[in-house]
Amino acid sequence: MKTIMKCVLALMVALLLAGCGSATEVGNPTGEVPRTMVGSVDASTIPESALMTTESLDMDTASIDPASLSVIALSEEGYEALSPVNSNGYFSLELYVGQTYSVELMRGPFFVAAFSFEQDDQGNRQNRIYVSESGSEINLGTCVYQNGQMVPQNEPRRQMGGQGNGPNS
């Protein structure tokens, strides 16, 4: 009887320990390791018209403080990642794999521009990016304002093996 109890107890402990490694953490909806996306914002390329706040009406674009900006990534699954932009324009986001994100530049609570990513081999662009797998850091390089969008110097799709526009790409 003691031997059976020890076996049952050992089995229960093993099951508990096995469950710890695969449990989904609070704030981590997929249970996956996140993938980091970094870049910098060239604030001097943002026109005054893109800054929709009353305090910016008399502002010169050369005086935009990058530290007044932030980058937000919203997944279709409801996960939100937010990164302030530092005084040198740099930002860093932790994105969970297996999710599609729209990435936007904000100034306080105000929308400035959506990020635009190359989605296929013909150069077509979309405002969403699918993070297909964990791996090395996704480095967007310097992101500039062009035609109402933030366009990265380095396309993330190429850094993710061409898998940047969805689970069926």
N, C-alpha and C positions, 0 to 999 in steps of 0.2 A: 504494500500500500504506500509506503514511504517513497519507493522508487517511482511509482506512477505519479505521485504528487510532485516530486522533483522534476520529472519530465514535463508535466503540465506547466509548472512554474517556469522552467527553462524555455519552453515554447512561447509562453506569454511574454517573457522578457525579450526574446528574439523578435517576436512580432512587433512589440513596441519600439524596439531599436530600429527595425527595418522601416517602420512608418515614419520615423523622425527624418530620415534622409529624403523622403519624397513628399513630405507635407508641403502644401502651398502656404506660404507665409502671408500674413496680413500685408497688403500693399503690393503683393507680387501675385497678380491674378493667374499667371501661367505656371508658377513654380519653377520658372527657368532662370538661368543666369542672365542678367541684362547685358546689353551691348551698348558701349559708349559711343555717342556721336558728338564730335567737337567741331568747332569752327570759330571764325571771327566775323564780325559785322563791320563793314566799312560805312560808318555813319555819315561820312561826307557825301555819299552818293544818294542819300535819302532826301528828296525834295521837300520843301516846306509844305506843299499841298498834301503830302502823305501823313503829316502829323496833324491829326484831327482834334486838337485840343485848343481851347481859347487862349491858353498861355503861349502857344507857339505861333500866333498870327504875325508877330513882328520878329520872329527868329530867323537868323541867317543859318543856312544849312551847314556852314563850316563850324558853327558853334554847338551843334548837337552833341550833347554829352552821351557817349556810348553807355555809361553807367545808368542812364535813365531808361534804358531798354531792357527787355527780357525776351527769351525765346521759350515758347511753349509747344509741346507736342501732345496732341490729343489722339488717342487710339479709338478706332471704331468700337472696341470692346469696353471703353470707358476708363482706361488708364490715362493719367495725366502726368507729364513730366515737365518741370519748369526749371529754367536756369536764368539767373540774372546775367546780364552782359557786364563784364568788368570794364574799367576805365580804358583798357587797351582794346576793347571790342570782343574779347574771347568769351565763349560760352561752352558748356558741357552738359549733355543730357544722357540719362540712363534709360534706354528703351528696351522693353522686353521683346524677345523674339516671337515670331508667329503672329504678330499684330501689325495692322496697317495704321499709319500715323499721318495726320496733317500737322505740319509744322508752321508756326506763325511767329512773326516779330511783333512785339507789343511795346507800347510806351505807356507805363502805368496800366490803367484798365482799357486803354484804347488800342485798337487794331491798327497796325502800320502796313504790314504786307504779309502775304503767304509766301512760304518758300516754294520754289519751283524746281522739280527734279526731272532729269531725263529718264524716260520710262521704257524706251525701246531703241532698237538699233537705227531707226530713222530719225532720231533726235526729238521725237514728240515729247512734250512736257506735261506733267501733272503736278498738283499740289499735294499729292499723297505719296508715301513711301512705305513699302512692305519690308519689314526687317525679318529676313528669312531664317537666319541662323545666328548662333552666338559666334564670336570670333574676335579678331583684332578690332581696334578702334576704327570707327568710320570718321575720316577727317574731311570735312567739307572745304577746308581752306578758307580763303576770304570770300565772304558772301556780299554781293553788291546789289543795289536796287536797280532793276531794269524793267521798264514797261509795267510798273505796278507790282513787280514780284521780286523776291530776294533770290538771286541766282548764285549757286555755289561755284567756286573755282574748280573743285573736284567733285565729280558726280558720284553719289553713294552707290548707285547700281553697279558700277564697275568695281567697286571695292567689296561688293557682296556677290561676286561671281555672276553678275547679270541678273540676279534674282531680286529686283527692286520694285516690281509693280503688282505683286499679288501672289497668293498661294498657288495659282495656276500658271505662273509665268515660266 
